[in-house]
Amino acid sequence: MLINGQRWRSVWPVSEHTGVGIIDQTRLPHELVTVTLGSSDAVRDAIANMLVRGAPLIGAVAAYGMALAARENASDQYLEERYRFLDSSRPTAVNLRWALDRMMACLRPLPQAQRLSAACALADEIANEDAVLCAAIGEHGLALIRKVAADKPAGEPVQILTHCNAGWLATVDYGTATAPIYMAHDEGINVHVWVGETRPRNQGASLTAWELGQHGVAHTLVADNAGGHLMQHGQVDFCLVGSDRTTASGDVCNKIGTYLKALAAHDNQVPFYVALPSSTIDWTMSDGLAEIPIENRSPDELLLMEGVTEQGDVKQVRIAPSRTPGLNPAFDVTPARLVTGLITERGICAASRQGLLALFEQ
Ligand code: MRU
């Protein structure tokens, strides 16, 4: 996707796979900083500390982490240990385990001497494939946006509300929820995106607003709590969010606050769509509320806020009394009954086992 008119991806191999390049997302939108991760340790730190984040991107970067591990030591024992080490970096997005399992299934049967080249090739394949899947999600979602646009009075934009960042920064390219939006914009459809700020880490304000702006898509930042009000006043045609883990029954786990948006959408008969590649489906789970592990992050993410001063310095300030404790669950589960449809690389389906199986039964 575009930064200052130049094409970028969110992850790329560096110097014949001796490193992996990323954008440090903790520095956006104030600074565009790239980092080369040169070891499996550095990859784990980058995922755990959210220099990279978003379910599909976490999976792709972890795959490169396994390739770096194979360079460090291609023995069975080391690779198994690195698999567990990388897998422990974040608990909720299933793409992490999915990518690591795929890497290990490829590497385990190989002689040690062949593991490095195979790991590098497979990490590239996983990254490239994610871009292809997101482009396909874009095509299916675009058909939906075209239909909504056709029913709008001339000159009125299609109004889409999103939450968190399910954009190209959260994937390898295009994004999940944003892919249809970019495609609609590129073919001249008038789209406008309501971007929820996404407290506490503000991925909406910092990342989604930034990448939509870089692509020239009309958008407006709103407080997380404004979504229901906008829906009540007919200002949202549909909601479109991403997913960190989707159960086989169609429950969707996404950034904290997604559930409240889905409830408001249901109450106001606003369609609520979730865009996801099949790497985000966890076929082993069917009850999202009971089974999906929800990451609890540091309360400091809630108690402190970061921003840039007029002088351009990035500063943190405390916004709660110094002794007030905080609780910071990072994700919530939206039950399938609140989801209008899942937009996948194979088409749009009902958020149900039957819907998913109709597209993905092998
Ligand atoms: O905590 P984050 O920033 O990794 O959470 C990301 C999200 O919740 C995204 O919406 C989700 O991964 C879908 S991304 C295509």
Boltz pocket constraint, residues with backbone or C-beta under 6 A from the ligand:
constraints:
  - pocket:
      binder: B
      contacts: [[A, 52], [A, 53], [A, 54], [A, 55], [A, 56], [A, 93], [A, 163], [A, 164], [A, 165], [A, 166], [A, 167], [A, 170], [A, 171], [A, 175], [A, 176], [A, 177], [A, 203], [A, 241], [A, 242], [A, 243], [A, 244], [A, 254], [A, 255], [A, 275], [A, 330]]
      max_distance: 6.0
